[in-house]
């Protein structure tokens, strides 16, 4: 049960790290925003390595669905923009795909 928690934490760390660059580059925030952003992105990479997937590519692919859902949550909570029905439909499809990738029974 560690993998879903690691994915959610990784998504938050990645979004926060990327947003620090966005804020600096696109919104004129101080370059000091980059320092916690870099730490956040390093935390993201470490958290993603905690996945129970046997292969990195599979872990990254499954994580993608969680990232999309977390990005829409960020859109709503931080940027104060409500995701529309198409955002929600797309996120649902991606999360279902992530579940299939991560949880599908595979022969040895």
C-alpha positions in Angstrom: 0.0 0.0 0.0 3.1 2.2 0.0 3.0 2.8 -3.8 -0.2 4.9 -3.9 0.9 7.1 -1.1 4.4 7.5 -2.7 2.7 8.4 -6.0 0.5 11.0 -4.4 3.4 12.5 -2.4 5.6 12.4 -5.6 2.9 14.2 -7.5 2.7 17.0 -5.0 6.4 17.3 -4.9 6.7 17.4 -8.6 4.0 19.9 -9.1 5.3 22.2 -6.4 8.8 22.0 -7.9 7.6 22.8 -11.4 5.4 25.5 -10.1 8.3 27.3 -8.5 9.9 27.5 -12.0 6.6 28.6 -13.5 6.3 31.3 -10.8 9.8 32.6 -11.4 9.7 32.4 -15.2 6.1 33.3 -16.0 4.9 35.3 -13.0 8.1 37.3 -12.1 8.7 35.7 -8.7 12.1 36.0 -7.2 14.8 33.5 -8.3 14.9 32.3 -4.7 11.7 30.3 -5.6 14.0 28.0 -7.5 15.8 26.7 -4.4 12.8 25.0 -2.7 11.7 24.0 -6.2 14.9 22.1 -6.8 14.6 20.4 -3.4 11.0 19.5 -4.2 12.0 17.9 -7.5 14.7 15.9 -5.8 12.1 14.7 -3.3 9.8 13.8 -6.2 12.5 11.6 -7.8 13.2 9.8 -4.5 9.5 9.2 -3.8 8.9 7.8 -7.2 11.6 5.3 -6.7 9.6 3.8 -3.8 7.1 2.3 -6.2 6.5 -1.4 -6.0 6.7 -1.8 -9.8 9.4 -4.1 -11.0 10.6 -1.7 -13.8 11.1 2.0 -13.8 9.2 2.6 -17.0 6.2 0.8 -15.6 6.4 2.8 -12.4 6.6 6.1 -14.4 3.7 5.1 -16.7 1.4 4.2 -13.8 2.5 7.4 -11.9 1.3 9.5 -14.9 -2.3 8.9 -14.1 -1.8 10.0 -10.5 0.1 13.1 -11.7 -2.8 14.1 -13.9 -5.3 13.9 -11.1 -3.0 15.8 -8.8 -2.5 18.5 -11.4 -6.2 19.0 -11.7 -6.4 19.2 -7.9 -3.7 21.9 -8.0 -5.6 23.7 -10.7 -8.6 23.8 -8.4 -7.0 24.4 -5.0 -4.1 26.7 -5.9 -5.0 28.4 -9.1 -8.7 28.7 -8.2 -9.9 27.2 -11.5 -12.5 24.5 -11.4 -11.7 21.5 -13.7 -14.4 21.0 -16.3 -16.2 17.8 -17.2 -13.6 17.1 -19.9 -10.8 17.5 -17.4 -12.5 15.0 -15.1 -13.3 12.5 -17.8 -9.7 12.6 -19.0 -8.3 12.2 -15.5 -10.7 9.3 -14.9 -9.5 7.5 -18.0 -5.9 8.1 -17.1 -6.3 6.9 -13.5 -8.0 3.7 -14.8 -5.1 3.2 -17.1 -2.6 3.7 -14.4 -4.4 1.1 -12.3 -4.3 -1.4 -15.1 -0.6 -0.8 -15.6 0.4 -1.1 -12.0 -2.0 -3.8 -10.8 -2.4 -6.1 -13.8 -1.5 -9.8 -13.2 1.6 -10.6 -15.1 3.2 -14.0 -15.8 6.7 -14.5 -14.7 
